[in-house]
Amino acid sequence: MKKTLVIITHSSLETSTINKRWVEELKKHPDEYLIHDLHSVYPDEKIDVKKEQQLLAAHDKIIFQFPFYWFNCPPFFKKWLDEVLTEGWAYGSGSGYQLAGKKMALGITAGINKEDYTASGRYKYTLQQLTAPFEITFEYIRADYKSFFAFYGVEHRPTTTQIEQSASDYISFIKGL
C-alpha cells in the first residue's frame, strides 16, 4: 500500500489548534501518511517544482490541508498550484496529465461556524460552493476529486472533545477515499 501524501500549507502551524492536531494524528501512522509541510520545506517560498512534481507522481492519494481564510486558500498554496501544475506536466500536450486518476481531496479548517456557510447564512455560500475552483482545477488535470473534510468554528474556541473528534474523523475521511 502506498502512503497518502498530505500537503500542509499553514503559515503558523505551531500555533494552530486544529491543523496542528490533525498533523499530530497523521504522525501516529507513519506507514500510511507522508506529511509535506510546505512552509517548513520552503521557508523562502521558492518552490522546487521538479521535486514537487516527483512527490505528486509517487502518490496515488493526495490531500491538501490548509486553513480557509478570506474565503480561499493561503496565498502560498495558490502559488504552489500555479508553479507545480504546469502545462505539459499536469495538463496539455506532451507528457501532460501526470496526475490523471489520482485521488485528491481537501482538509480545511474554517474559523466560521457551518451555519454561516449556507444560502441563508451570514456568508450566503456553502463551503462546497466556495471550493469549486479546486474541484474544477483537479478535474481539469483529470485527477479524481473526492471533495473535502472541514472543521468549522475554529474562531469559537472548540472544546477538547470537538478537537479530538475532528482528528479522528479526519483520519477516517482520508482512509475512506
C-alpha positions as CSV (number, residue, x, y, z in Angstrom):
1,M,0.0,0.0,0.0
2,K,1.3,3.4,-1.0
3,K,1.3,6.2,1.5
4,T,-1.1,9.1,1.2
5,L,0.6,12.4,0.6
6,V,-0.7,15.2,2.9
7,I,0.5,18.6,1.7
8,I,0.1,21.1,4.6
9,T,0.0,24.9,3.9
10,H,-0.2,26.8,7.1
11,S,2.0,29.8,7.9
12,S,1.9,29.3,11.6
13,L,1.2,25.6,12.1
14,E,2.9,25.6,15.5
15,T,0.2,27.9,17.0
16,S,-2.7,26.3,15.2
17,T,-5.3,24.4,17.1
18,I,-6.9,22.1,14.6
19,N,-4.3,21.8,11.8
20,K,-1.6,21.1,14.4
21,R,-3.8,18.4,16.0
22,W,-4.6,16.9,12.6
23,V,-0.8,16.7,11.8
24,E,-0.2,15.1,15.2
25,E,-2.8,12.4,14.4
26,L,-1.4,11.8,11.0
27,K,2.1,11.4,12.5
28,K,0.8,8.4,14.6
29,H,0.5,6.5,11.3
30,P,3.9,7.0,9.5
31,D,3.4,3.9,7.4
32,E,0.2,5.4,5.9
33,Y,0.9,9.1,5.6
34,L,3.7,11.3,4.3
35,I,3.3,14.8,5.7
36,H,4.7,17.5,3.5
37,D,4.7,20.9,5.2
38,L,5.3,23.5,2.5
39,H,6.3,26.3,4.9
40,S,8.9,24.1,6.6
41,V,10.3,22.8,3.3
42,Y,10.2,26.3,1.6
43,P,10.5,29.0,4.2
44,D,11.6,31.4,1.5
45,E,8.6,30.2,-0.6
46,K,10.9,29.3,-3.5
47,I,9.4,26.1,-4.8
48,D,11.4,23.3,-6.3
49,V,8.9,22.4,-9.0
50,K,10.6,19.2,-10.2
51,K,10.8,17.9,-6.6
52,E,7.1,18.7,-6.0
53,Q,6.1,17.0,-9.3
54,Q,8.1,13.9,-8.4
55,L,6.4,13.8,-5.0
56,L,3.0,14.1,-6.5
57,A,3.8,11.4,-9.2
58,A,4.9,9.0,-6.5
59,H,1.5,9.0,-4.6
60,D,-2.0,7.9,-5.6
61,K,-3.9,9.8,-2.9
62,I,-3.1,13.4,-2.2
63,I,-4.7,15.6,0.5
64,F,-4.2,19.4,0.6
65,Q,-4.7,20.6,4.2
66,F,-5.0,24.3,4.9
67,P,-6.9,27.0,6.9
68,F,-9.7,28.6,4.9
69,Y,-9.5,32.4,5.2
70,W,-10.7,35.2,3.1
71,F,-12.9,32.5,1.5
72,N,-9.9,30.9,-0.2
73,C,-6.7,29.0,0.4
74,P,-3.5,30.5,1.7
75,P,-1.5,32.5,-0.9
76,F,1.4,30.1,-0.7
77,F,-0.8,27.2,-1.7
78,K,-2.1,29.2,-4.7
79,K,1.5,30.0,-5.7
80,W,2.3,26.2,-5.3
81,L,-0.7,25.3,-7.6
82,D,0.4,27.9,-10.2
83,E,4.0,26.8,-10.3
84,V,3.7,23.0,-9.9
85,L,0.6,22.2,-12.0
86,T,2.4,23.2,-15.2
87,E,1.3,22.8,-18.8
88,G,2.9,19.7,-20.4
89,W,3.1,18.0,-17.0
90,A,-0.3,18.4,-15.2
91,Y,-2.3,19.1,-18.4
92,G,-1.9,19.7,-22.0
93,S,0.2,18.3,-24.7
94,G,3.5,16.4,-24.3
95,S,3.6,14.3,-21.2
96,G,0.6,16.1,-19.7
97,Y,-1.9,14.7,-17.3
98,Q,0.6,13.1,-14.9
99,L,-1.9,13.3,-12.1
100,A,-4.8,11.7,-14.1
101,G,-6.8,9.3,-11.9
102,K,-5.0,10.3,-8.6
103,K,-7.4,10.8,-5.8
104,M,-7.3,14.3,-4.4
105,A,-9.2,15.9,-1.5
106,L,-9.0,18.9,0.8
107,G,-8.7,19.1,4.5
108,I,-10.0,22.5,5.5
109,T,-10.3,24.4,8.8
110,A,-12.7,27.2,8.8
111,G,-12.9,29.8,11.5
112,I,-16.6,30.4,10.9
113,N,-19.5,28.2,12.0
114,K,-21.0,25.9,9.5
115,E,-24.5,27.6,9.6
116,D,-22.8,30.8,8.4
117,Y,-21.8,28.9,5.2
118,T,-25.4,28.4,3.9
119,A,-27.6,30.2,1.4
120,S,-29.5,31.8,4.3
121,G,-26.4,32.2,6.4
122,R,-24.1,35.1,7.0
123,Y,-21.9,34.4,4.0
124,K,-24.6,33.2,1.6
125,Y,-22.5,30.4,0.1
126,T,-21.6,26.9,1.2
127,L,-18.1,25.7,1.6
128,Q,-18.7,23.4,-1.3
129,Q,-19.6,26.3,-3.5
130,L,-16.6,28.3,-2.3
131,T,-14.2,25.5,-3.0
132,A,-15.5,24.9,-6.6
133,P,-12.3,26.3,-8.1
134,F,-10.3,23.4,-6.5
135,E,-12.8,20.9,-7.9
136,I,-12.6,22.4,-11.4
137,T,-8.7,22.5,-11.1
138,F,-8.5,18.9,-10.2
139,E,-11.0,17.9,-12.9
140,Y,-9.0,19.9,-15.4
141,I,-5.9,17.9,-14.7
142,R,-8.0,14.7,-14.7
143,A,-7.5,13.9,-11.1
144,D,-10.2,12.1,-9.2
145,Y,-11.5,14.9,-6.8
146,K,-13.0,13.5,-3.6
147,S,-14.3,16.7,-2.1
148,F,-13.3,17.9,1.3
149,F,-13.3,17.4,5.0
150,A,-13.9,20.5,7.1
151,F,-13.8,21.6,10.7
152,Y,-16.0,24.7,11.2
153,G,-15.8,27.2,14.0
154,V,-12.1,27.4,14.9
155,E,-12.6,31.0,15.9
156,H,-15.2,30.0,18.5
157,R,-12.8,28.1,20.8
158,P,-13.7,24.4,20.1
159,T,-13.7,22.1,23.1
160,T,-11.1,19.4,23.6
161,T,-13.7,16.8,22.7
162,Q,-14.5,18.6,19.4
163,I,-10.9,18.8,18.6
164,E,-10.2,15.2,19.3
165,Q,-13.3,14.1,17.4
166,S,-12.2,16.1,14.4
167,A,-8.8,14.5,14.3
168,S,-10.4,11.0,14.4
169,D,-12.9,12.0,11.8
170,Y,-10.2,13.5,9.5
171,I,-8.3,10.2,9.6
172,S,-11.5,8.3,8.8
173,F,-12.2,10.6,5.9
174,I,-8.8,10.1,4.4
175,K,-8.9,6.3,4.9
176,G,-12.3,6.2,3.1
177,L,-11.0,7.8,-0.1
